[in-house]
Amino acid sequence: MFAADSAPLGPLEALILGIVEGITEYLPVSSTGHLILTQRLLGIGNDPASRTFAICIQGGAILAVLGLYWPRVRSILRLEAAGVRLARNLLIAFAPAVVAALLLEDFIDAHLFGLVPVVCAWFVGGVVMLAWKRLREGHPGGSGLETMGWRVALVIGLFQCLALLPGTSRSFATIAGGLVLGLSGAAAVEFSLLLGVLTLSAATAKKALDGGAGMLEQFGAGPVAIGFLAGGLSAFLAVRWLVAWLQRRGLAPFGWYRVVLALVVAVLLWRGVLDAS
């Protein structure tokens, strides 16, 4: 049983967290970091139930991407040549994160699910976005998914391992990896989103098996369902906007956002307005 360290999580809190999750899951700003910050602002503490809730409501965002990229998914399910090649690349990119997560999950949960590590990751990631020209402006002339090889997929998978650190952003790590390796902005985003379906599904399933019963005992099924549905709808809208945005403007605005947010939260932590745990 989980200790009831958190404030009660009612329908309104679940709705807010679901919207935050859906909007930030696929944007290069770190959904985990934003959920941790939002939970603290709502008075929800850093306990196993709240961490499980933050992971489990990702399911709505997963369904949103499956709906938006259904033609690609259908190609995989039908075992078409292009679909088989894409599935191979996704599995290759997925593998490094599985190994890293199994080795590091307990350490990360124990030591890095606080606002101080998140603020540091926000700031560093923002500076990288602003300093690296290809990340600032994208790579419109790059290659597409059709010509992507397994070595590129593997390196993108290694980039994804960075996202195990709360505040880093899985989408930032994988989009950045794709751009650095010569993918076009559209291809880097699409591969990141489809890889996210695999990664988030595995993380959600594992977390639900490990702590789902305790989460439901503490919070109830209603808030979980609300968070799931809110996350799915907001992720659907955010993904459609993200693809169009990155094709026009690159990652620079997200870099500035991360740096400014990190500085604001750092000041709030320093003044004792927010709890660092």
C-alpha positions as CSV (number, residue, x, y, z in Angstrom):
1,M,0.0,0.0,0.0
2,F,1.2,3.5,-0.8
3,A,1.6,6.0,2.0
4,A,-0.9,8.8,1.6
5,D,1.7,11.6,1.3
6,S,-0.2,13.5,-1.3
7,A,-3.1,15.9,-1.2
8,P,-6.3,14.3,-2.5
9,L,-6.4,14.1,-6.3
10,G,-9.9,15.0,-7.4
11,P,-11.4,15.5,-10.9
12,L,-10.1,19.0,-11.3
13,E,-6.5,18.1,-10.4
14,A,-6.7,15.1,-12.7
15,L,-8.0,17.2,-15.5
16,I,-5.2,19.8,-15.1
17,L,-2.5,17.1,-14.9
18,G,-4.0,15.3,-18.0
19,I,-3.9,18.5,-20.0
20,V,-0.4,19.3,-18.9
21,E,0.7,15.7,-19.8
22,G,-0.9,15.8,-23.2
23,I,0.4,19.2,-24.2
24,T,4.0,18.5,-23.1
25,E,4.4,14.8,-23.8
26,Y,5.6,15.3,-27.4
27,L,6.8,18.9,-27.2
28,P,10.6,19.2,-26.5
29,V,10.0,20.6,-23.0
30,S,9.8,17.5,-20.8
31,S,6.3,16.2,-19.8
32,T,7.8,14.6,-16.6
33,G,9.3,17.9,-15.5
34,H,6.0,19.8,-16.1
35,L,4.0,17.1,-14.3
36,I,6.4,17.2,-11.3
37,L,6.1,21.0,-11.2
38,T,2.3,20.9,-11.6
39,Q,1.9,18.3,-8.9
40,R,3.9,20.4,-6.4
41,L,1.8,23.5,-7.3
42,L,-1.3,21.5,-6.6
43,G,0.0,20.2,-3.3
44,I,0.6,16.6,-4.6
45,G,3.7,15.2,-3.1
46,N,6.5,13.0,-4.4
47,D,5.2,9.5,-3.6
48,P,4.8,6.3,-5.5
49,A,1.1,6.9,-6.2
50,S,1.7,10.3,-7.8
51,R,4.6,9.0,-9.8
52,T,2.5,6.1,-11.1
53,F,-0.3,8.4,-12.0
54,A,2.0,10.7,-14.0
55,I,3.2,7.7,-16.0
56,C,-0.1,5.9,-16.5
57,I,-2.0,8.9,-17.9
58,Q,0.5,8.8,-20.8
59,G,-1.8,6.1,-22.3
60,G,-4.1,8.8,-23.8
61,A,-1.2,10.5,-25.5
62,I,-0.2,7.1,-27.0
63,L,-3.6,6.6,-28.5
64,A,-3.5,10.2,-30.0
65,V,-0.3,9.4,-31.9
66,L,-1.7,6.1,-33.1
67,G,-4.7,7.9,-34.5
68,L,-2.7,10.7,-36.2
69,Y,-0.2,8.3,-37.8
70,W,-2.5,5.4,-38.5
71,P,-1.4,5.0,-42.2
72,R,2.2,4.3,-40.9
73,V,0.9,1.9,-38.2
74,R,-1.4,0.1,-40.7
75,S,1.6,-0.3,-43.0
76,I,3.5,-2.1,-40.2
77,L,0.5,-4.3,-39.3
78,R,0.1,-5.3,-42.9
79,L,3.8,-6.3,-43.1
80,E,4.3,-4.0,-46.1
81,A,8.0,-3.5,-47.1
82,A,8.1,0.1,-45.9
83,G,6.2,-0.8,-42.7
84,V,8.6,-3.8,-41.9
85,R,11.6,-1.5,-42.4
86,L,10.1,1.2,-40.1
87,A,9.2,-1.4,-37.5
88,R,12.8,-2.8,-37.6
89,N,14.2,0.7,-37.1
90,L,11.7,1.5,-34.2
91,L,12.7,-1.7,-32.4
92,I,16.4,-1.0,-32.8
93,A,15.9,2.5,-31.5
94,F,13.8,1.2,-28.6
95,A,16.3,-1.3,-27.3
96,P,18.9,1.0,-25.7
97,A,16.2,2.7,-23.5
98,V,14.9,-0.7,-22.3
99,V,18.4,-1.7,-21.1
100,A,19.1,1.7,-19.5
101,A,15.7,1.8,-17.8
102,L,16.1,-1.6,-16.3
103,L,19.5,-0.6,-14.9
104,L,18.7,3.0,-13.7
105,E,15.0,3.1,-12.9
106,D,15.3,2.6,-9.1
107,F,18.1,5.2,-8.9
108,I,16.2,7.8,-10.9
109,D,13.0,7.3,-8.9
110,A,14.9,7.7,-5.6
111,H,17.2,10.6,-6.5
112,L,16.0,12.5,-9.6
113,F,12.3,12.9,-9.2
114,G,12.6,16.4,-7.7
115,L,12.5,19.9,-9.0
116,V,16.2,20.6,-8.7
117,P,17.3,18.0,-11.2
118,V,14.4,19.0,-13.5
119,V,15.4,22.7,-13.4
120,C,19.0,21.7,-14.3
121,A,17.9,19.6,-17.2
122,W,15.5,22.3,-18.5
123,F,18.3,24.8,-18.5
124,V,21.0,22.7,-20.1
125,G,18.6,21.4,-22.8
126,G,17.4,25.0,-23.5
127,V,21.0,26.2,-23.9
128,V,21.8,23.2,-26.2
129,M,18.8,24.1,-28.4
130,L,19.9,27.7,-28.7
131,A,23.6,27.0,-29.2
132,W,23.2,24.3,-31.9
133,K,22.3,25.8,-35.3
134,R,20.7,22.7,-36.7
135,L,18.4,22.3,-33.7
136,R,17.5,26.0,-33.8
137,E,16.6,26.0,-37.4
138,G,15.8,22.4,-38.2
139,H,17.0,20.5,-41.3
140,P,14.4,20.9,-44.1
141,G,16.7,19.4,-46.7
142,G,17.4,16.2,-44.8
143,S,16.5,12.6,-45.6
144,G,13.1,10.9,-45.0
145,L,12.1,7.8,-43.1
146,E,12.1,5.7,-46.3
147,T,15.9,5.9,-46.6
148,M,16.7,5.7,-42.9
149,G,19.1,2.9,-42.0
150,W,19.5,0.8,-38.8
151,R,22.6,2.6,-37.7
152,V,20.7,6.0,-37.6
153,A,17.9,4.3,-35.6
154,L,20.4,2.9,-33.1
155,V,22.0,6.3,-32.5
156,I,18.6,7.9,-32.1
157,G,17.9,5.2,-29.5
158,L,21.0,6.1,-27.6
159,F,19.9,9.8,-27.7
160,Q,16.6,8.6,-26.2
161,C,18.4,7.2,-23.2
162,L,19.1,10.8,-22.1
163,A,15.4,11.2,-21.6
164,L,15.4,8.9,-18.6
165,L,16.6,12.0,-16.7
166,P,13.5,13.9,-15.6
167,G,13.4,17.3,-17.3
168,T,15.4,16.2,-20.4
169,S,12.5,15.5,-22.7
170,R,12.2,12.3,-24.7
171,S,11.0,14.1,-27.8
172,F,13.8,16.6,-27.6
173,A,16.4,13.9,-27.3
174,T,15.1,11.9,-30.2
175,I,14.2,14.8,-32.5
176,A,17.7,16.3,-31.8
177,G,19.3,12.9,-32.6
178,G,17.4,12.7,-35.9
179,L,18.3,16.2,-36.9
180,V,22.0,15.8,-36.0
181,L,22.1,12.5,-38.1
182,G,20.6,14.2,-41.2
183,L,16.9,13.6,-41.0
184,S,14.6,16.3,-42.2
185,G,12.6,18.1,-39.5
186,A,9.4,16.3,-40.5
187,A,11.1,12.8,-40.5
188,A,12.8,13.5,-37.2
189,V,9.5,14.5,-35.6
190,E,7.6,11.5,-37.1
191,F,10.1,9.0,-36.0
192,S,10.2,10.5,-32.5
193,L,6.5,10.3,-32.2
194,L,6.3,6.7,-33.4
195,L,9.2,5.7,-31.2
196,G,7.4,7.4,-28.3
197,V,4.4,5.0,-28.8
198,L,6.7,2.0,-28.1
199,T,8.6,3.7,-25.3
200,L,5.7,5.2,-23.5
201,S,3.6,2.0,-23.9
202,A,6.4,-0.1,-22.2
203,A,6.8,2.5,-19.4
204,T,3.1,2.8,-18.8
205,A,2.5,-1.0,-18.8
206,K,5.4,-1.6,-16.4
207,K,4.4,1.2,-14.0
208,A,0.8,0.1,-14.1
209,L,1.8,-3.5,-13.2
210,D,4.1,-2.4,-10.5
211,G,2.0,0.3,-8.8
212,G,-1.4,0.5,-10.5
213,A,-3.3,-1.2,-7.7
214,G,-1.9,1.2,-5.1
215,M,-2.5,4.2,-7.3
216,L,-6.2,3.2,-7.7
217,E,-6.5,2.6,-4.0
218,Q,-5.2,6.0,-3.1
219,F,-6.7,8.1,-5.9
220,G,-9.6,6.0,-7.3
221,A,-10.4,5.1,-10.9
222,G,-12.3,8.3,-11.8
223,P,-9.3,10.7,-11.6
224,V,-7.2,8.2,-13.6
225,A,-9.8,8.0,-16.4
226,I,-10.1,11.8,-16.5
227,G,-6.3,12.3,-16.7
228,F,-6.2,9.6,-19.5
229,L,-8.9,11.2,-21.6
230,A,-7.6,14.8,-21.1
231,G,-4.1,13.7,-22.0
232,G,-5.3,12.0,-25.2
233,L,-7.3,15.0,-26.5
234,S,-4.6,17.6,-25.6
235,A,-1.9,15.4,-27.1
236,F,-3.8,15.1,-30.4
237,L,-4.0,18.9,-30.7
238,A,-0.4,19.4,-29.6
239,V,1.1,17.0,-32.0
240,R,-0.7,18.5,-35.0
241,W,0.5,21.9,-34.0
242,L,4.1,20.7,-33.3
243,V,4.7,19.2,-36.7
244,A,3.6,22.4,-38.5
245,W,5.6,24.6,-36.1
246,L,8.9,22.7,-36.4
247,Q,8.8,22.8,-40.2
248,R,8.6,26.6,-40.1
249,R,10.6,27.7,-37.1
250,G,12.8,24.9,-35.6
251,L,13.4,24.4,-31.9
252,A,14.7,27.8,-30.9
253,P,11.5,29.0,-29.2
254,F,11.4,25.9,-27.1
255,G,15.0,26.6,-26.1
256,W,14.1,30.0,-24.8
257,Y,11.0,28.6,-23.0
258,R,13.1,26.0,-21.2
259,V,15.8,28.5,-20.1
260,V,13.2,31.0,-18.9
261,L,11.1,28.4,-17.1
262,A,14.2,27.0,-15.4
263,L,15.3,30.4,-14.1
264,V,11.7,31.2,-12.8
265,V,11.4,27.9,-11.0
266,A,15.0,28.2,-9.6
267,V,14.0,31.5,-8.1
268,L,10.8,30.0,-6.6
269,L,12.9,27.2,-5.1
270,W,15.5,29.6,-3.7
271,R,12.8,31.7,-2.1
272,G,11.1,28.6,-0.6
273,V,7.9,29.0,-2.6
274,L,8.3,25.6,-4.0
275,D,9.4,22.4,-2.3
276,A,12.5,21.0,-4.0
277,S,11.5,17.3,-3.3
